Amino acid sequence: MITGHLAAGSLIARATHVFPQFDGASGFVLLSGLVLGIVQSRSVHRVQLRRIQCATLARVALIYLAQSAIVLLGLALLLLGTRTHANVPPTEGRGLAELTFSAITMSLAPPAGSVLRLYVVFLLLAMGAYWLLKRGRWVEVLAASGAVYGLGIACREYTSFVAFDGETRGANWAMWQLLFISALVLGWHWERLGADHFLRRWRWALLVAYLPVGGVVLLAGRLAPELFDKIDVTVLRIAVAYATLAFLYAAVEIVLPVTPRAVVRPIELIGQRSLDSYIIQASVAVIVPSFIVLHPHSPASQLLAVVTVVACWEWARWRVRRSTSGREAAPQPG
């Protein structure tokens, strides 16, 4: 995601986007839904559902504030920056009232920070899904999600966010939510299904099977890219996301035992602070091009992407140290 936003089309971006039918957004949405399902299925046995829903609502508020902060940063840089670019809001012909309304309704989300508004919708839907999942009614959750997906197909103009230019359609939240909610349901039943054991046991088979399937998908994507549309996320794109996740899981299971801990730890830390990392990369994509002209293919853009990854890692390390020191400083009972 960082290389795609900061160094699009460069060597480093191509290396991290060898499979265009599966990108950072698909992985981000799928993994977050899966992890949320795993975590909340455990939490629901320890705390009241109302507390879980309140915590989720607080997360929604935090994400909304983060989205708004990125937009405000872009507006500020229209005044402070020396040049305009794709990640600052287009304000030509717009008054203050229209800009304010667009910011409140999340229509001004820059391309590098547009995923956050999807999460506002996802988590609000998840609050209702928790209630059904706790009662074992996962079929109803999937049926409702499928119905919303159908609504997204029938009413695209009404279920899509507005793109940054204020005219074209952005991501269709009603269709994207199927990827998130289905992952939430899978995560909720992850341990009961023994998914970890299955993926470990069949890791080599999954790895080998994915290669020809991936080749067919790549060919199909070149011949008929609309089959894997990203704005109106198609069922095929969702299926590819799940297949790619299984492939990556199998690959990690094989490679991880022989990989030095020093290599794994930065990735682990960034993943643990994924929201922070996303905000950092979005801020960099808004700030730096406002003052410096960077060609996306240039070595400077690739260096900026690497530096941003390092910044995400260092920030995550600082958050971990702060959290650890806070627990150690807390008074102990007795």
C-alpha angles and dihedrals in degrees: 000000000000094000091045093055100037104031106020114181094010125127092260091048093049090049091055094041102048089133108050093184088069118045140162094278093054092047093045093052095043096047094044091052091047095048092044090053093050093048097044094045086062095041094053090068093053105038137030118274089237090062091051091050092047090051089050091050090051088052090052090053091049093051091047090052091048090051091049092047091055090051092048089049089055092049091049091052090055084069100033102034126085098223142021126238143165095288100054118082118265104236103171110130093004124118127212092262093053092046091050092049091047091051093049092048091046093241092130096062108141117233090252091053105032099107093072094070089056089057092056087061095040095053094046088054090046091059089064092041091057091060092054096040092052087058093049093252098133092139090063090050092054092043092052091047090050090050091052088049089054089050088054090055094048098041105030094152092057100040098048129089116237115256121242093267089063092235115064124063121268128197116334101233093191090061097037091054091069090068092050098042094045088051089048090054092047091049091049090058096033097112095038090053092048089231094161092054092047094050093046094047094049098034096120092046091049091049094051095041093051095059098069091037090052090050092053091048092051091051093046090049091056094045097041111013091171088073088070099036114168102200092053095029105219128218088248091055089050091050090050090051091056093044091049092048090054090048093049091047090053092046092050091049089055099041101036098073091058097039118100114248089234089066096045099045098068091051091048093050094048090050091052090055097038095143091051091048092050092052091048094053092045091051092049090049090053100041109039100051088049088071107019130051107227124176107219092229095050126109088240092060091048090049089050090054091051092047089050091053089050090049090052090050094048091047091051090049090051091050091051093048091048092049092048094048090048092055092047091050093050114106113259121225118255 
